């Protein structure tokens, strides 16, 4: 068996993938917790899904969701994570729903071997 070199991600590419995964996950949690029911945007209520700023929606409603319900939703997301998901996507999925809304900065790179 031969060892193949690992593909490296540049810092910009890593941050872009993390941001995209974070945005998709925020929208997913908004749907799971049905925040569209109390959303001030008519388009969200009509679509019965988040159509606005998912980050704001999650920040506004996550404190009303029990910690156990948030943990269960996170466990379902982790269980559904495909084996081929990359480090940025896995890192985004590790956040709890209430803390995901407050993540603004670029993620700290855990694997120092992934410098680009």
Secondary structure, DSSP 8 states (H G I E B T S, - for coil): ----------HHHHHHHHHHHHHHHHHHHHHHTTGGGG-S-HHHHHHTS--S-HHHHHHHHGGGS-HHHHHHHHHHHHHT--TT--HHHHHHHTS-HHHHTT--S----S-GGG--
